[in-house]
């Protein structure tokens, strides 16, 4: 398991979702704007997160992503495991410098993974709230819906409303 920028972005986006857990699904575009992450990059990340059941998607207007069915128990190890591809280890028959340190790196990796399993997404979100982070509610745009128009004052005109009234008006003015 590798720790990369992709993993860091995934954790950041998941904390964002956890902070907005009680509201509507969060559009990826909003996350991309808040954290200055490419939208297409986030789409790739969230495709993997969705495949592993860490997030659920909602389509259509008002759609977006929310935490998956395991929202309370998602750990940093789950997120990194879903995002990072498994490394294929190539074993060589000759004794090399990599072979000499393989056990050391394997032990370090298992220690890091064990620690990441103790850090839950919920604890990371609570940590942000304790630091004073406040979720700003998203304004829902009402696209295609007209606002209720204020009634206009009735228009009073002195012009004739028919051809007959026009003829009468002209006959009173001298028949011109």
N, C-alpha and C positions, 0 to 999 in steps of 0.2 A: 504494500500500500504506500503510495507516494503522497506527499503534501505539496500541492501546487496552487497556482493562482486560481485555477478552476475550482478546486476544493474550497479555497478562501471565499470566492464569490458565491459558491453554493451555500456555505454556512451563513454568510451575510444575508443572502436572500431568504433563507429559511428563518433567521431571526426576525427579519422584517415581517414574514408571514405570521410568526408566532406572536409578535406584538399586535397584530391586527386580527387575531384569531376570532374574536367575537363579532366582527363586522361582515361585510359582504366579501365575496371572493376578490382577491387583489389582482388587477391586470398586470402582466409582465411589464408593460410599458411604464407603469407607475414605479415599479421597482427599479427598472433601468434608469429612469430619470433621477430618482432619489439617490442612487448609489453610483451613477455615472458608469454603468456597465452597458455594453452593446446589447441591443435587444435580440439580435440573432444569436449571440453567444448565450444569453439567458435561455432562449428557446431550446438550445441544445442541452443545456444543463437541466432544465425542467423536464425535458423528455426522459432523461435517465432517472430523475427523482420520481417521476410518475410511474415508470416501469417498476420501480422498487416499492411502490405503495407509500412513499413518503409525502406525496402531495396528491391532491385530486383537482381535476380541472372542470370548469363549468364553461360551457360554450354560450355564445350569443351575447346580446346586450346585457351589461351588468355582470358579465362573466369574468373569469380569471382563475386564480389558483388559491387553494386553501390547504391547510395541513391535512395529511392523509389520516386514515383510520387509526394510526398509531401515534397520534399527536402528542399524547402525554409521555410516551416512552421513547421518542426519537432521541438518539444520541449523536454526538459528533462523529463517532465511528460509523454509524449507519449512513450518515450523509457522505462522508469521505469514501466509504465502501461502495456506495451507489455511483459516485461520480468518477472515481479513478478506476481505470482499467487494470485488470490483473496483469502484473508483470510476469512475463515468461522467463523462467530462469534457464539459462543455458549452462549445462554442466560440461566442463572440459575434462579430459582425462589427465592433462598435465597439471602439476601443482603450480598455481600462480598466486600472485599477491591477493587476488580476489578470494581464492580458496582459503588463504590464511586468515582472512578477516570475516569470512562468511558467517561464522557462528556469532561473532560480535555484533554484526549488523542485524542478524536474525533476532538476537536477544533484545537489542535496542528497539527494533520494530515491534516486537511483541509487548514490550513495556509501554511504548507510546500508544499502541492500539488499546491496551488494557486501561490506560489513563483516559483515552478518548471515550471509552465505554462508560466512564463514570460521569461524564459531562452531558447533561440533557439539554435539549433545546429550550425546554421550559426554564431551566436555571439560567441560561444565557439571556433569555427575554426578561426574567425577573431582575437580573443584574442591570440591564439597561434601564428598566423602570426605576430601580433604586438610585441610579445616577441622574434621574430627573427627566428621562426621555418621555415625552408625551406624544401620543398618536394624534395626528391631525386628521380629522374626518375628511374623507374625500367628498367633494361636491359632485353630486350626481347630475350629469348633464341631461337635460330633457330634449333630446334631439327629435325634431319632427313634430313637436307638440307646440301648438300656438298658445301663447299666454292669453288669458281671458281679457278681452278688450273692454275698455271702459265705454259705457254708452255715451254716444255723442249727443249734444244738444240738437233738437230737431231743427232742420233747416227751413226757414220761412222765406218763401220767394214771392215776388209780386209778378212773376212772369206767368203768362197764360199756360194752362196745363193741357190744352187741346187745341185743335185747329179751329173749332167753333169759338172758343174763348179768344183766340188770337184775332179772328175776324171781328168779333165784337169790340176788342180793344182798339183795333185799327179804325173802326167806324166812329168811335168816340173821339178819336184824334183828328178828325177831319177827313177820313176815308182815304188816306194816302197809301 
